[in-house]
Amino acid sequence: MIDALSATVIGAALLAAVWLAVLAVRARAPRRGTLAVLAAVELLVLVQAVAAGVLLARGERPDGVATFVGYHLAALLTLPAGVAWSVTDRSRWSPVVLTVACLTVAVLTVRLQQIWATA
């Protein structure tokens, strides 16, 4: 995996999580700007997945390829699921759901790095 890209994904997800936590504490719903930030984080996750796919196609593989692919799928689907939930439920809990989704993406990315390091 590309360490700089992974660090960027982790940093962006954590920054978004902090911002969403602030919104949650202030009991404010996420707005379009917040959703644009989440779209940027998702784009970074997608770029990371494509880069990992290229590395896998080249023959560079971690020990647990199925686990690695599963973690990537989870990372790709977590933010869209959180956004879908928060858009349909505009209560004070929608930023909390998005905060958890961003933290999950950061943790999944750390775990992807750990899996790749066993290669």
N, CA, C and O atoms as a GROMACS GRO file, in nm:
protein
  476
    1MET      N    1   0.084  -0.118   0.000
    1MET     CA    2   0.000   0.000   0.000
    1MET      C    3   0.088   0.124   0.000
    1MET      O    4   0.204   0.120   0.040
    2ILE      N    5   0.031   0.228  -0.044
    2ILE     CA    6   0.102   0.356  -0.047
    2ILE      C    7   0.080   0.426   0.087
    2ILE      O    8  -0.031   0.468   0.119
    3ASP      N    9   0.187   0.437   0.164
    3ASP     CA   10   0.176   0.491   0.300
    3ASP      C   11   0.126   0.635   0.304
    3ASP      O   12   0.045   0.670   0.390
    4ALA      N   13   0.173   0.718   0.211
    4ALA     CA   14   0.130   0.858   0.210
    4ALA      C   15  -0.019   0.870   0.182
    4ALA      O   16  -0.088   0.954   0.240
    5LEU      N   17  -0.067   0.787   0.093
    5LEU     CA   18  -0.211   0.790   0.062
    5LEU      C   19  -0.293   0.741   0.181
    5LEU      O   20  -0.397   0.798   0.212
    6SER      N   21  -0.245   0.637   0.246
    6SER     CA   22  -0.315   0.587   0.366
    6SER      C   23  -0.316   0.693   0.476
    6SER      O   24  -0.418   0.712   0.542
    7ALA      N   25  -0.205   0.760   0.495
    7ALA     CA   26  -0.199   0.865   0.596
    7ALA      C   27  -0.294   0.980   0.561
    7ALA      O   28  -0.355   1.039   0.650
    8THR      N   29  -0.307   1.010   0.433
    8THR     CA   30  -0.398   1.116   0.390
    8THR      C   31  -0.543   1.076   0.416
    8THR      O   32  -0.622   1.157   0.463
    9VAL      N   33  -0.577   0.951   0.387
    9VAL     CA   34  -0.713   0.902   0.414
    9VAL      C   35  -0.742   0.908   0.563
    9VAL      O   36  -0.848   0.954   0.604
   10ILE      N   37  -0.649   0.860   0.644
   10ILE     CA   38  -0.668   0.860   0.789
   10ILE      C   39  -0.684   1.003   0.841
   10ILE      O   40  -0.776   1.031   0.918
   11GLY      N   41  -0.596   1.092   0.798
   11GLY     CA   42  -0.602   1.232   0.842
   11GLY      C   43  -0.732   1.300   0.800
   11GLY      O   44  -0.794   1.370   0.880
   12ALA      N   45  -0.773   1.280   0.676
   12ALA     CA   46  -0.896   1.342   0.628
   12ALA      C   47  -1.018   1.287   0.702
   12ALA      O   48  -1.109   1.362   0.738
   13ALA      N   49  -1.020   1.157   0.725
   13ALA     CA   50  -1.132   1.096   0.797
   13ALA      C   51  -1.138   1.146   0.941
   13ALA      O   52  -1.246   1.173   0.993
   14LEU      N   53  -1.024   1.159   1.005
   14LEU     CA   54  -1.022   1.207   1.144
   14LEU      C   55  -1.060   1.354   1.154
   14LEU      O   56  -1.132   1.393   1.246
   15LEU      N   57  -1.014   1.436   1.059
   15LEU     CA   58  -1.055   1.577   1.058
   15LEU      C   59  -1.205   1.591   1.037
   15LEU      O   60  -1.271   1.671   1.103
   16ALA      N   61  -1.259   1.512   0.944
   16ALA     CA   62  -1.404   1.515   0.921
   16ALA      C   63  -1.478   1.468   1.046
   16ALA      O   64  -1.582   1.524   1.080
   17ALA      N   65  -1.424   1.367   1.114
   17ALA     CA   66  -1.488   1.318   1.236
   17ALA      C   67  -1.492   1.425   1.345
   17ALA      O   68  -1.592   1.441   1.414
   18VAL      N   69  -1.382   1.498   1.358
   18VAL     CA   70  -1.379   1.606   1.458
   18VAL      C   71  -1.483   1.712   1.425
   18VAL      O   72  -1.557   1.758   1.512
   19TRP      N   73  -1.488   1.751   1.298
   19TRP     CA   74  -1.585   1.852   1.256
   19TRP      C   75  -1.728   1.804   1.282
   19TRP      O   76  -1.812   1.879   1.332
   20LEU      N   77  -1.755   1.679   1.249
   20LEU     CA   78  -1.889   1.624   1.270
   20LEU      C   79  -1.922   1.610   1.418
   20LEU      O   80  -2.037   1.627   1.458
   21ALA      N   81  -1.822   1.581   1.500
   21ALA     CA   82  -1.843   1.575   1.644
   21ALA      C   83  -1.881   1.713   1.699
   21ALA      O   84  -1.965   1.725   1.788
   22VAL      N   85  -1.818   1.816   1.645
   22VAL     CA   86  -1.852   1.953   1.685
   22VAL      C   87  -1.997   1.982   1.646
   22VAL      O   88  -2.072   2.041   1.725
   23LEU      N   89  -2.036   1.942   1.526
   23LEU     CA   90  -2.175   1.962   1.484
   23LEU      C   91  -2.271   1.885   1.575
   23LEU      O   92  -2.378   1.935   1.608
   24ALA      N   93  -2.232   1.765   1.615
   24ALA     CA   94  -2.317   1.685   1.702
   24ALA      C   95  -2.334   1.750   1.838
   24ALA      O   96  -2.445   1.753   1.892
   25VAL      N   97  -2.226   1.802   1.893
   25VAL     CA   98  -2.233   1.869   2.023
   25VAL      C   99  -2.320   1.994   2.014
   25VAL      O  100  -2.394   2.026   2.108
   26ARG      N  101  -2.312   2.063   1.903
   26ARG     CA  102  -2.391   2.185   1.885
   26ARG      C  103  -2.533   2.155   1.836
   26ARG      O  104  -2.612   2.247   1.816
   27ALA      N  105  -2.564   2.027   1.817
   27ALA     CA  106  -2.697   1.982   1.772
   27ALA      C  107  -2.736   2.044   1.638
   27ALA      O  108  -2.848   2.092   1.621
   28ARG      N  109  -2.643   2.042   1.545
   28ARG     CA  110  -2.668   2.096   1.411
   28ARG      C  111  -2.660   1.984   1.309
   28ARG      O  112  -2.574   1.897   1.317
   29ALA      N  113  -2.748   1.989   1.214
   29ALA     CA  114  -2.748   1.888   1.107
   29ALA      C  115  -2.637   1.919   1.007
   29ALA      O  116  -2.603   2.035   0.986
   30PRO      N  117  -2.581   1.817   0.946
   30PRO     CA  118  -2.481   1.840   0.843
   30PRO      C  119  -2.543   1.909   0.721
   30PRO      O  120  -2.657   1.882   0.683
   31ARG      N  121  -2.466   1.997   0.662
   31ARG     CA  122  -2.514   2.070   0.544
   31ARG      C  123  -2.440   2.024   0.421
   31ARG      O  124  -2.362   1.929   0.427
   32ARG      N  125  -2.464   2.089   0.311
   32ARG     CA  126  -2.402   2.047   0.184
   32ARG      C  127  -2.250   2.054   0.188
   32ARG      O  128  -2.183   1.968   0.131
   33GLY      N  129  -2.195   2.152   0.254
   33GLY     CA  130  -2.050   2.162   0.265
   33GLY      C  131  -1.989   2.043   0.338
   33GLY      O  132  -1.884   1.992   0.301
   34THR      N  133  -2.059   2.002   0.443
   34THR     CA  134  -2.013   1.884   0.518
   34THR      C  135  -2.020   1.760   0.430
   34THR      O  136  -1.929   1.677   0.432
   35LEU      N  137  -2.128   1.747   0.355
   35LEU     CA  138  -2.141   1.633   0.266
   35LEU      C  139  -2.036   1.636   0.155
   35LEU      O  140  -1.993   1.531   0.109
   36ALA      N  141  -1.996   1.756   0.113
   36ALA     CA  142  -1.889   1.767   0.013
   36ALA      C  143  -1.756   1.719   0.071
   36ALA      O  144  -1.677   1.655   0.001
   37VAL      N  145  -1.731   1.750   0.196
   37VAL     CA  146  -1.609   1.702   0.263
   37VAL      C  147  -1.611   1.550   0.271
   37VAL      O  148  -1.509   1.485   0.248
   38LEU      N  149  -1.726   1.494   0.305
   38LEU     CA  150  -1.738   1.349   0.311
   38LEU      C  151  -1.720   1.286   0.173
   38LEU      O  152  -1.664   1.176   0.161
   39ALA      N  153  -1.766   1.353   0.070
   39ALA     CA  154  -1.745   1.304  -0.066
   39ALA      C  155  -1.596   1.304  -0.101
   39ALA      O  156  -1.548   1.214  -0.170
   40ALA      N  157  -1.524   1.405  -0.054
   40ALA     CA  158  -1.379   1.410  -0.078
   40ALA      C  159  -1.308   1.296  -0.005
   40ALA      O  160  -1.216   1.235  -0.059
   41VAL      N  161  -1.351   1.267   0.118
   41VAL     CA  162  -1.292   1.155   0.192
   41VAL      C  163  -1.322   1.024   0.118
   41VAL      O  164  -1.235   0.938   0.107
   42GLU      N  165  -1.444   1.009   0.070
   42GLU     CA  166  -1.480   0.888  -0.004
   42GLU      C  167  -1.399   0.876  -0.133
   42GLU      O  168  -1.361   0.766  -0.173
   43LEU      N  169  -1.373   0.988  -0.197
   43LEU     CA  170  -1.289   0.985  -0.317
   43LEU      C  171  -1.148   0.938  -0.283
   43LEU      O  172  -1.089   0.861  -0.359
   44LEU      N  173  -1.094   0.982  -0.172
   44LEU     CA  174  -0.963   0.936  -0.128
   44LEU      C  175  -0.964   0.785  -0.101
   44LEU      O  176  -0.868   0.715  -0.135
   45VAL      N  177  -1.071   0.737  -0.039
   45VAL     CA  178  -1.083   0.593  -0.013
   45VAL      C  179  -1.090   0.516  -0.145
   45VAL      O  180  -1.030   0.409  -0.158
   46LEU      N  181  -1.162   0.571  -0.242
   46LEU     CA  182  -1.172   0.507  -0.373
   46LEU      C  183  -1.036   0.505  -0.444
   46LEU      O  184  -1.000   0.404  -0.504
   47VAL      N  185  -0.963   0.615  -0.437
   47VAL     CA  186  -0.829   0.618  -0.497
   47VAL      C  187  -0.738   0.515  -0.431
   47VAL      O  188  -0.660   0.448  -0.498
   48GLN      N  189  -0.749   0.503  -0.300
   48GLN     CA  190  -0.669   0.405  -0.228
   48GLN      C  191  -0.706   0.263  -0.271
   48GLN      O  192  -0.619   0.178  -0.287
   49ALA      N  193  -0.835   0.237  -0.290
   49ALA     CA  194  -0.879   0.104  -0.332
   49ALA      C  195  -0.828   0.071  -0.472
   49ALA      O  196  -0.787  -0.042  -0.499
   50VAL      N  197  -0.831   0.169  -0.561
   50VAL     CA  198  -0.780   0.148  -0.697
   50VAL      C  199  -0.630   0.123  -0.694
   50VAL      O  200  -0.580   0.034  -0.763
   51ALA      N  201  -0.558   0.199  -0.614
   51ALA     CA  202  -0.413   0.180  -0.602
   51ALA      C  203  -0.382   0.042  -0.546
   51ALA      O  204  -0.288  -0.025  -0.591
   52ALA      N  205  -0.458  -0.001  -0.447
   52ALA     CA  206  -0.438  -0.135  -0.391
   52ALA      C  207  -0.470  -0.242  -0.493
   52ALA      O  208  -0.403  -0.345  -0.500
   53GLY      N  209  -0.573  -0.219  -0.573
   53GLY     CA  210  -0.608  -0.313  -0.679
   53GLY      C  211  -0.497  -0.327  -0.782
   53GLY      O  212  -0.470  -0.437  -0.830
   54VAL      N  213  -0.434  -0.216  -0.816
   54VAL     CA  214  -0.322  -0.219  -0.910
   54VAL      C  215  -0.205  -0.297  -0.850
   54VAL      O  216  -0.143  -0.378  -0.918
   55LEU      N  217  -0.177  -0.272  -0.723
   55LEU     CA  218  -0.069  -0.346  -0.658
   55LEU      C  219  -0.099  -0.496  -0.652
   55LEU      O  220  -0.010  -0.578  -0.673
   56LEU      N  221  -0.224  -0.530  -0.624
   56LEU     CA  222  -0.262  -0.672  -0.622
   56LEU      C  223  -0.249  -0.733  -0.762
   56LEU      O  224  -0.206  -0.847  -0.775
   57ALA      N  225  -0.286  -0.658  -0.864
   57ALA     CA  226  -0.276  -0.708  -1.002
   57ALA      C  227  -0.130  -0.728  -1.043
   57ALA      O  228  -0.100  -0.816  -1.123
   58ARG      N  229  -0.041  -0.647  -0.989
   58ARG     CA  230   0.102  -0.661  -1.018
   58ARG      C  231   0.165  -0.782  -0.949
   58ARG      O  232   0.277  -0.822  -0.982
   59GLY      N  233   0.094  -0.840  -0.854
   59GLY     CA  234   0.146  -0.956  -0.784
   59GLY      C  235   0.190  -0.931  -0.642
   59GLY      O  236   0.229  -1.024  -0.572
   60GLU      N  237   0.185  -0.806  -0.599
   60GLU     CA  238   0.218  -0.775  -0.459
   60GLU      C  239   0.095  -0.807  -0.376
   60GLU      O  240  -0.011  -0.749  -0.396
   61ARG      N  241   0.110  -0.900  -0.283
   61ARG     CA  242  -0.007  -0.946  -0.208
   61ARG      C  243   0.026  -0.960  -0.060
   61ARG      O  244   0.134  -1.006  -0.024
   62PRO      N  245  -0.069  -0.921   0.025
   62PRO     CA  246  -0.055  -0.953   0.168
   62PRO      C  247  -0.090  -1.099   0.191
   62PRO      O  248  -0.140  -1.166   0.100
   63ASP      N  249  -0.067  -1.147   0.310
   63ASP     CA  250  -0.099  -1.286   0.340
   63ASP      C  251  -0.249  -1.313   0.331
   63ASP      O  252  -0.290  -1.417   0.277
   64GLY      N  253  -0.330  -1.226   0.380
   64GLY     CA  254  -0.475  -1.244   0.378
   64GLY      C  255  -0.540  -1.159   0.271
   64GLY      O  256  -0.592  -1.052   0.301
   65VAL      N  257  -0.538  -1.204   0.147
   65VAL     CA  258  -0.592  -1.125   0.037
   65VAL      C  259  -0.743  -1.106   0.054
   65VAL      O  260  -0.795  -0.996   0.034
   66ALA      N  261  -0.814  -1.212   0.091
   66ALA     CA  262  -0.959  -1.201   0.108
   66ALA      C  263  -0.994  -1.102   0.219
   66ALA      O  264  -1.088  -1.023   0.204
   67THR      N  265  -0.921  -1.106   0.328
   67THR     CA  266  -0.944  -1.012   0.438
   67THR      C  267  -0.916  -0.870   0.392
   67THR      O  268  -0.990  -0.777   0.424
   68PHE      N  269  -0.807  -0.853   0.317
   68PHE     CA  270  -0.768  -0.722   0.266
   68PHE      C  271  -0.878  -0.665   0.176
   68PHE      O  272  -0.915  -0.548   0.190
   69VAL      N  273  -0.928  -0.746   0.085
   69VAL     CA  274  -1.034  -0.701  -0.005
   69VAL      C  275  -1.161  -0.671   0.074
   69VAL      O  276  -1.231  -0.574   0.045
   70GLY      N  277  -1.192  -0.753   0.173
   70GLY     CA  278  -1.309  -0.729   0.256
   70GLY      C  279  -1.301  -0.597   0.332
   70GLY      O  280  -1.400  -0.524   0.341
   71TYR      N  281  -1.185  -0.567   0.386
   71TYR     CA  282  -1.167  -0.440   0.455
   71TYR      C  283  -1.182  -0.323   0.358
   71TYR      O  284  -1.239  -0.219   0.393
   72HIS      N  285  -1.131  -0.338   0.236
   72HIS     CA  286  -1.147  -0.231   0.137
   72HIS      C  287  -1.293  -0.210   0.101
   72HIS      O  288  -1.339  -0.097   0.090
   73LEU      N  289  -1.367  -0.319   0.083
   73LEU     CA  290  -1.510  -0.306   0.055
   73LEU      C  291  -1.582  -0.237   0.170
   73LEU      O  292  -1.667  -0.150   0.147
   74ALA      N  293  -1.549  -0.274   0.292
   74ALA     CA  294  -1.610  -0.210   0.408
   74ALA      C  295  -1.577  -0.061   0.412
   74ALA      O  296  -1.664   0.022   0.442
   75ALA      N  297  -1.452  -0.027   0.383
   75ALA     CA  298  -1.413   0.114   0.383
   75ALA      C  299  -1.486   0.191   0.274
   75ALA      O  300  -1.524   0.307   0.294
   76LEU      N  301  -1.506   0.129   0.159
   76LEU     CA  302  -1.577   0.196   0.049
   76LEU      C  303  -1.725   0.216   0.079
   76LEU      O  304  -1.784   0.314   0.034
   77LEU      N  305  -1.785   0.126   0.153
   77LEU     CA  306  -1.930   0.131   0.175
   77LEU      C  307  -1.970   0.204   0.302
   77LEU      O  308  -2.087   0.240   0.317
   78THR      N  309  -1.878   0.227   0.394
   78THR     CA  310  -1.913   0.286   0.523
   78THR      C  311  -1.965   0.429   0.511
   78THR      O  312  -2.071   0.460   0.566
   79LEU      N  313  -1.893   0.515   0.442
   79LEU     CA  314  -1.937   0.655   0.432
   79LEU      C  315  -2.067   0.670   0.354
   79LEU      O  316  -2.155   0.744   0.398
   80PRO      N  317  -2.083   0.603   0.238
   80PRO     CA  318  -2.214   0.615   0.171
   80PRO      C  319  -2.331   0.567   0.257
   80PRO      O  320  -2.439   0.625   0.253
   81ALA      N  321  -2.309   0.460   0.334
   81ALA     CA  322  -2.415   0.412   0.422
   81ALA      C  323  -2.446   0.515   0.531
   81ALA      O  324  -2.563   0.540   0.563
   82GLY      N  325  -2.343   0.575   0.588
   82GLY     CA  326  -2.363   0.678   0.690
   82GLY      C  327  -2.432   0.801   0.634
   82GLY      O  328  -2.519   0.859   0.700
   83VAL      N  329  -2.394   0.841   0.514
   83VAL     CA  330  -2.459   0.957   0.451
   83VAL      C  331  -2.605   0.926   0.422
   83VAL      O  332  -2.692   1.010   0.445
   84ALA      N  333  -2.632   0.807   0.370
   84ALA     CA  334  -2.771   0.770   0.341
   84ALA      C  335  -2.855   0.773   0.469
   84ALA      O  336  -2.969   0.820   0.468
   85TRP      N  337  -2.798   0.724   0.577
   85TRP     CA  338  -2.870   0.725   0.704
   85TRP      C  339  -2.894   0.868   0.751
   85TRP      O  340  -3.004   0.903   0.793
   86SER      N  341  -2.791   0.951   0.744
   86SER     CA  342  -2.804   1.087   0.796
   86SER      C  343  -2.896   1.173   0.710
   86SER      O  344  -2.959   1.266   0.761
   87VAL      N  345  -2.905   1.144   0.581
   87VAL     CA  346  -2.994   1.221   0.495
   87VAL      C  347  -3.140   1.184   0.522
   87VAL      O  348  -3.228   1.270   0.519
   88THR      N  349  -3.164   1.056   0.548
   88THR     CA  350  -3.302   1.015   0.575
   88THR      C  351  -3.346   1.049   0.717
   88THR      O  352  -3.466   1.066   0.741
   89ASP      N  353  -3.253   1.060   0.810
   89ASP     CA  354  -3.286   1.091   0.949
   89ASP      C  355  -3.218   1.222   0.985
   89ASP      O  356  -3.101   1.224   1.025
   90ARG      N  357  -3.289   1.331   0.971
   90ARG     CA  358  -3.231   1.464   0.994
   90ARG      C  359  -3.240   1.506   1.141
   90ARG      O  360  -3.255   1.624   1.170
   91SER      N  361  -3.231   1.411   1.232
   91SER     CA  362  -3.237   1.444   1.373
   91SER      C  363  -3.100   1.490   1.421
   91SER      O  364  -3.006   1.507   1.342
   92ARG      N  365  -3.090   1.510   1.549
   92ARG     CA  366  -2.962   1.555   1.605
   92ARG      C  367  -2.858   1.443   1.600
   92ARG      O  368  -2.739   1.469   1.618
   93TRP      N  369  -2.902   1.318   1.575
   93TRP     CA  370  -2.810   1.205   1.573
   93TRP      C  371  -2.742   1.185   1.438
   93TRP      O  372  -2.649   1.105   1.429
   94SER      N  373  -2.784   1.254   1.335
   94SER     CA  374  -2.722   1.233   1.205
   94SER      C  375  -2.573   1.270   1.203
   94SER      O  376  -2.496   1.197   1.140
   95PRO      N  377  -2.528   1.378   1.268
   95PRO     CA  378  -2.384   1.401   1.270
   95PRO      C  379  -2.308   1.298   1.354
   95PRO      O  380  -2.190   1.272   1.329
   96VAL      N  381  -2.375   1.238   1.453
   96VAL     CA  382  -2.312   1.133   1.532
   96VAL      C  383  -2.287   1.011   1.445
   96VAL      O  384  -2.181   0.950   1.451
   97VAL      N  385  -2.386   0.976   1.363
   97VAL     CA  386  -2.371   0.862   1.272
   97VAL      C  387  -2.255   0.887   1.176
   97VAL      O  388  -2.176   0.796   1.151
   98LEU      N  389  -2.245   1.008   1.124
   98LEU     CA  390  -2.136   1.040   1.032
   98LEU      C  391  -2.001   1.044   1.102
   98LEU      O  392  -1.899   1.007   1.043
   99THR      N  393  -1.999   1.087   1.227
   99THR     CA  394  -1.874   1.084   1.304
   99THR      C  395  -1.826   0.941   1.319
   99THR      O  396  -1.708   0.912   1.299
  100VAL      N  397  -1.916   0.851   1.355
  100VAL     CA  398  -1.881   0.710   1.369
  100VAL      C  399  -1.835   0.653   1.235
  100VAL      O  400  -1.741   0.574   1.231
  101ALA      N  401  -1.900   0.691   1.127
  101ALA     CA  402  -1.860   0.642   0.994
  101ALA      C  403  -1.718   0.688   0.959
  101ALA      O  404  -1.639   0.610   0.907
  102CYS      N  405  -1.686   0.813   0.988
  102CYS     CA  406  -1.551   0.863   0.960
  102CYS      C  407  -1.447   0.794   1.047
  102CYS      O  408  -1.339   0.758   0.998
  103LEU      N  409  -1.478   0.774   1.173
  103LEU     CA  410  -1.385   0.702   1.261
  103LEU      C  411  -1.366   0.559   1.214
  103LEU      O  412  -1.256   0.504   1.223
  104THR      N  413  -1.472   0.499   1.165
  104THR     CA  414  -1.463   0.362   1.113
  104THR      C  415  -1.373   0.355   0.992
  104THR      O  416  -1.293   0.262   0.980
  105VAL      N  417  -1.383   0.452   0.903
  105VAL     CA  418  -1.296   0.456   0.784
  105VAL      C  419  -1.150   0.470   0.827
  105VAL      O  420  -1.062   0.404   0.771
  106ALA      N  421  -1.123   0.554   0.926
  106ALA     CA  422  -0.985   0.570   0.973
  106ALA      C  423  -0.932   0.439   1.032
  106ALA      O  424  -0.819   0.401   1.004
  107VAL      N  425  -1.013   0.371   1.113
  107VAL     CA  426  -0.971   0.246   1.174
  107VAL      C  427  -0.952   0.137   1.068
  107VAL      O  428  -0.856   0.060   1.075
  108LEU      N  429  -1.042   0.131   0.972
  108LEU     CA  430  -1.029   0.032   0.864
  108LEU      C  431  -0.901   0.056   0.784
  108LEU      O  432  -0.835  -0.039   0.743
  109THR      N  433  -0.866   0.181   0.762
  109THR     CA  434  -0.745   0.213   0.688
  109THR      C  435  -0.620   0.172   0.765
  109THR      O  436  -0.525   0.121   0.708
  110VAL      N  437  -0.622   0.196   0.897
  110VAL     CA  438  -0.510   0.150   0.980
  110VAL      C  439  -0.498  -0.001   0.972
  110VAL      O  440  -0.388  -0.055   0.960
  111ARG      N  441  -0.612  -0.068   0.979
  111ARG     CA  442  -0.611  -0.215   0.971
  111ARG      C  443  -0.562  -0.263   0.835
  111ARG      O  444  -0.492  -0.364   0.827
  112LEU      N  445  -0.597  -0.192   0.728
  112LEU     CA  446  -0.547  -0.228   0.595
  112LEU      C  447  -0.394  -0.218   0.590
  112LEU      O  448  -0.328  -0.303   0.531
  113GLN      N  449  -0.342  -0.114   0.652
  113GLN     CA  450  -0.196  -0.101   0.657
  113GLN      C  451  -0.133  -0.216   0.732
  113GLN      O  452  -0.029  -0.268   0.692
  114GLN      N  453  -0.195  -0.257   0.841
  114GLN     CA  454  -0.142  -0.370   0.919
  114GLN      C  455  -0.145  -0.499   0.838
  114GLN      O  456  -0.050  -0.577   0.841
  115ILE      N  457  -0.253  -0.522   0.768
  115ILE     CA  458  -0.264  -0.643   0.686
  115ILE      C  459  -0.158  -0.641   0.576
  115ILE      O  460  -0.092  -0.742   0.551
  116TRP      N  461  -0.142  -0.525   0.512
  116TRP     CA  462  -0.044  -0.514   0.403
  116TRP      C  463   0.099  -0.532   0.454
  116TRP      O  464   0.184  -0.582   0.380
  117ALA      N  465   0.125  -0.492   0.577
  117ALA     CA  466   0.260  -0.501   0.632
  117ALA      C  467   0.303  -0.646   0.651
  117ALA      O  468   0.422  -0.673   0.663
  118THR      N  469   0.209  -0.740   0.654
  118THR     CA  470   0.244  -0.880   0.669
  118THR      C  471   0.284  -0.943   0.536
  118THR      O  472   0.317  -1.062   0.531
  119ALA      N  473   0.280  -0.865   0.429
  119ALA     CA  474   0.313  -0.919   0.296
  119ALA      C  475   0.460  -0.957   0.286
  119ALA      O  476   0.505  -1.005   0.182
   0.00000   0.00000   0.00000
